[in-house]
Amino acid sequence: MTSFHWIGISHYVNLLFVGFLVRSGLEILSAHPKLYWRDDCRPGSEWLRLSRKEMPADRLWTSADEETSFSPLIALPGRRNLGMGRHWHFFCVIFWILNGLVYVVLLFGTGEWRRLLPTSWGAFPQAGRDAWTYLHLHAPPAGHPYNALQQLTYAGVVFLLAPLLILTGAAMSPAIAARHPWYLRLFGGRQPARSIHFLSLLAMVGFTLVHIVLVAVEDFPRNMAWIIYGRDSLEKAAMWIGLAGLLVVLALHVAVTVFTLRHPRAVQRWLGKVIEPVRRALLHHVTSYQRYGKGDLSPFFRVNGYPPESPEYRRLADGGFVEWRLSVHGLVEAPLELSLADMRALPRHTQITKHHCIEGWSAVGEWAGIAVADVLDLCRPLGGARYLVLRGFDERDGREYYETIDLELARHPQTILAYEMNGAALPIPHGAPCRLRVETQLGFKMVKYLRSIELVEDYRQLGDGQGGFREDTQFYGPEAGI
C-alpha cells in the first residue's frame, strides 16, 4: 500500500504555518507600518511606509496615532489587533521551527538531501541556463525531481532564507538585545533587522507563489505525486489529494481569522498556554548589559500614549510635582511614601539603553533614577510577595493603567524608577514625574506617570486577571521579552 511521504506532510504543514506567520506578521507591522535603516526611527527617514498618516507639527502625536488597520483578508486577524497578531505569530513560529527541524533531520537521515543540495559545481552554470529558459517562457528539462535552478532555490530557502527569518526575528527581542548588544550589531541595529525580516518575508512569499505556479503548470500530476508520495506513483490520486490539502489550508485560515475576531480572550488564553512558558524559559531570566554612549542618543524619541487629564495629575504637574508621592504598600514590612526629593536622596543610577516599543519603533535614551531593588530593600517584601503592581495616574477607556512585573525582573540592576531623561527632568509626555524602566521588556510594561507600587502574591485578582491593562484590554501576553 502506498503511503504519504514525509516530504508531502512537511510541505503542507510548512505552507499552513508560513501563511499564518505572514498574515500575523502583517498584523504586527500594521501597529507601526513604517520601516527604517536606523534605530532612531526619525519621522521622514523611513524607506517604506504603508500608511498615509502624517505626523502633525502643531500638536502631540503618539505612536498609537500611527497605527493603521489592515484587512482580515491579508492580516491575522486584522482590524488593529496587535495582541492577537503577536499570539498567532509566536505560536506558529514555535511549530514552524519544529517542523523545519524535523524536516532537516529526515532530509539527512533518509539521504533525501541529495535531491536538494547540489553534489557538483556544475549545478550553478546549469541553474543559469535553466533561468534563461524560464525567462523565455519555456520549461527546462525535468530533473530527479528538480532541475538545477529549482534545486539551488529550494536549498537557499531551507538553509539560508528560513534561518535568516529566525535570526532577524530574534534580533527584535529586547531581552536578547539587552543581554547581547553585539547581536544587534550583526544586522546594523534593531530597525535594520526588522527591515531585513520584512524583505525576507517578501522573499518567502514570492518563493511560495512561484513554487505553486511551477508545480501547477509544469506537470501538475507528476509534481503532486513527488510531493505526496515521494515518487512517480498514483498521479491522479496525488493530484486530488494535493488540491484537497490546499482547500484545507484555506479553510483553516478562514476559520482561525473568524474565531480570533469573535473570541479574542479564548485565543489569548489557549495560545498563551503554549507561548508563555516558552518565552519565559528563553527570555525571562535574561539580565540587561546595555552600555550605550552619549553619541548613541536618539535625536527623536516617540511618545506612546497621551498624558493624564485628571484634575489631581494636573494639580501636581502645575506645582512641579513637589506634592507628588509614590506609595509603596501591600505585602511589605515597611510601607513607603516617597517624594521626588526622597528619591533624589537615594543612590542614583544612570543608564543609556535602547527602548523597544511593542509597536515596532525604537530609540536610545539616557535614564536616571533609583534602582527598584533599593526600594524593595527599604520596604522589605513579605514572604508571600511575588509581584509588583505598578499603577499610573493615566486612565484608558475609564480604566486605570497598571502593569505587573515579578520580583526577579524588579531586582535586575537596570530596572529603575526614572525621574530624569537625557540629563533633564523627565518630560510629561514621557511619564513625569517618574516612570518604570525594565530594559529587557517591551515598552508597554514600563508604566509612566507612576502613583503607586503594590506588592501582591498573585495578579489574577486584578482587572481582568491577565497581568496588566494592555493584557486585559488588548490581549497582549504577560511576557514581554520579545
C-alpha positions, -999 to 999 in steps of 0.1 A, spaced: 0 0 0 14 34 -10 16 58 20 21 95 22 57 106 21 71 127 50 81 154 25 45 159 15 33 161 50 60 187 59 52 207 27 16 212 38 25 219 75 50 244 63 25 260 39 0 264 67 24 279 92 41 302 67 7 316 58 -2 322 94 33 338 100 30 361 70 -5 372 79 2 377 116 34 394 107 14 419 87 -8 425 117 22 433 138 35 456 111 2 475 110 9 488 145 38 508 131 36 505 93 70 520 86 104 505 81 138 521 87 175 515 84 183 535 116 172 527 151 162 562 160 131 559 137 132 597 129 100 608 111 106 610 74 136 586 75 115 555 67 124 537 35 89 521 33 56 535 45 23 515 44 2 543 57 -9 578 45 -9 593 80 13 623 85 27 634 119 14 670 126 38 697 138 13 716 159 2 690 185 13 659 204 13 629 181 17 595 198 29 562 182 -7 548 186 -19 575 162 4 560 135 -12 526 138 -34 516 108 -60 488 102 -52 460 78 -80 439 64 -86 404 77 -82 393 41 -44 398 44 -37 401 81 -43 378 110 -67 387 125 -68 422 111 -86 453 123 -59 466 147 -54 436 168 -17 437 177 -21 414 207 -38 387 187 -13 391 159 16 385 183 -1 355 198 -6 338 165 29 348 153 47 334 182 25 303 184 31 295 148 68 302 148 73 276 175 58 249 154 72 262 121 107 258 136 99 224 150 86 213 116 118 227 100 140 208 124 121 175 118 124 182 80 162 187 81 167 157 104 147 135 80 164 151 50 198 139 61 187 108 79 170 93 48 195 105 22 169 128 5 194 157 9 210 146 -24 178 158 -42 180 192 -25 217 200 -23 240 201 -54 267 175 -54 288 192 -81 297 228 -91 281 221 -125 247 228 -109 255 265 -108 260 271 -145 232 248 -153 209 269 -130 218 299 -150 208 281 -182 175 270 -165 168 306 -156 174 317 -191 150 291 -203 123 302 -178 128 338 -190 118 327 -225 87 311 -211 98 276 -216 104 248 -191 139 234 -188 144 196 -188 130 179 -156 154 168 -130 150 140 -105 127 155 -94 141 191 -96 161 210 -123 193 228 -112 176 261 -106 149 246 -85 174 226 -65 195 257 -56 164 277 -49 150 251 -25 184 247 -8 186 285 -4 151 287 11 158 259 36 193 267 46 196 305 41 162 322 40 145 304 68 174 308 92 177 345 83 140 349 93 146 333 126 178 352 133 163 386 124 132 378 144 153 371 175 171 405 170 138 423 176 137 409 212 145 435 238 157 407 261 183 394 236 193 429 225 198 439 262 218 408 271 238 406 239 242 441 223 267 426 199 239 405 184 221 436 172 252 449 156 254 419 133 224 433 115 232 470 120 206 475 147 170 466 155 154 485 127 177 471 100 169 436 114 132 445 112 137 456 76 156 425 66 130 404 83 103 420 62 123 417 30 129 380 39 91 376 44 85 390 9 111 366 -5 94 337 13 60 348 -1 75 352 -36 91 317 -35 59 301 -23 38 317 -51 63 308 -78 67 273 -64 29 267 -65 27 281 -100 55 260 -114 41 229 -97 8 236 -114 20 245 -149 50 222 -155 35 188 -148 9 190 -120 1 153 -117 37 142 -117 48 170 -93 20 162 -69 30 126 -69 65 136 -59 52 158 -31 26 134 -18 43 100 -23 79 109 -29 80 92 -64 61 88 -96 31 69 -84 -7 73 -84 -5 106 -101 -42 112 -104 -49 104 -68 -20 126 -57 -34 155 -77 -68 153 -59 -52 148 -25 -30 179 -32 -59 200 -41 -78 189 -11 -48 198 11 -48 233 -3 -85 237 4 -80 225 40 -52 251 44 -75 279 30 -104 267 53 -82 268 83 -71 304 76 -108 315 73 -118 296 105 -89 309 125 -95 345 114 -132 345 122 -128 327 155 -100 351 166 -120 382 159 -150 368 177 -133 352 207 -100 370 214 -99 361 251 -102 324 244 -74 327 218 -52 347 243 -58 320 269 -53 289 247 -23 301 227 -8 316 258 -6 282 275 19 273 248 36 306 241 42 320 276 62 290 291 85 291 261 90 328 262 96 327 300 121 299 297 141 315 269 139 352 278 126 360 313 158 353 332 180 374 310 198 404 326 204 436 307 241 446 300 234 476 278 261 502 277 254 528 250 272 561 249 261 597 246 267 596 209 241 569 205 212 590 219 183 593 195 175 629 183 138 619 183 121 597 209 85 589 202 57 591 228 32 563 233 0 575 250 -13 609 260 -6 624 294 -32 620 322 -61 645 322 -73 640 358 -76 672 380 -52 655 405 -24 650 380 -28 685 365 -26 700 400 6 680 407 21 690 374 12 727 379 31 725 412 62 710 397 53 676 413 65 689 447 35 674 464 37 641 444 43 610 465 49 574 453 31 550 476 48 516 481 25 492 500 9 458 501 28 427 513 57 447 528 70 452 563 76 489 559 52 509 536 67 539 520 57 573 507 85 587 485 87 622 472 110 633 444 133 647 470 133 614 488 142 596 456 170 620 448 185 613 482 188 576 474 217 562 453 214 574 418 216 551 388 222 563 352 219 542 321 218 547 284 196 520 269 175 511 238 138 514 241 118 487 222 81 496 217 57 467 211 45 485 180 79 482 164 98 515 167 129 520 188 150 548 203 180 552 226 176 574 257 195 582 289 176 575 321 185 584 357 167 574 388 167 549 417 170 511 415 138 493 422 159 468 442 168 496 466 132 504 471 125 468 478 153 467 504 137 497 521 101 483 522 112 447 529 87 424 510 70 397 530 74 361 522 42 358 501 51 388 478 57 377 443 47 406 420 48 443 419 17 460 407 26 495 393 -2 519 388 -2 552 369 -23 583 370 -35 578 335 -67 561 326 -77 545 293 -113 539 285 -123 546 321 -98 520 335 -67 526 354 -34 519 337 -14 492 355 12 466 348 29 438 368 64 425 370 77 398 392 104 402 419 131 388 396 126 415 370 123 441 397 157 433 411 175 435 378 203 460 380 189 481 352 153 481 365 149 516 378 123 543 386 135 570 363 129 607 372 153 621 345 156 616 308 186 627 287 200 648 316 168 667 324 137 662 345 115 636 330 92 653 305 54 649 309 49 632 276 74 605 287 59 599 321 67 627 346 73 627 374 85 591 375 83 560 353 95 524 354 124 512 332 128 474 327 154 471 300 147 435 290 110 442 284 89 459 257 79 495 264 42 489 274 55 472 307 73 504 317 45 522 335 45 560 332 31 587 355 36 564 385 14 569 415 18 536 435 36 502 437 18 474 454 34 441 463 10 411 459 11 374 458 -10 370 426 -21 394 399 -50 373 387 -74 390 410 -67 424 394 -85 438 364 -94 410 341 -67 389 356 -42 390 327 -14 410 344 -19 445 331 -41 470 312 -28 460 278 -31 423 286 -67 429 298 -80 451 270 -57 445 240 -49 408 247 -11 412 250 9 385 266 23 390 301 58 380 290 73 410 271 108 398 263 101 398 226 
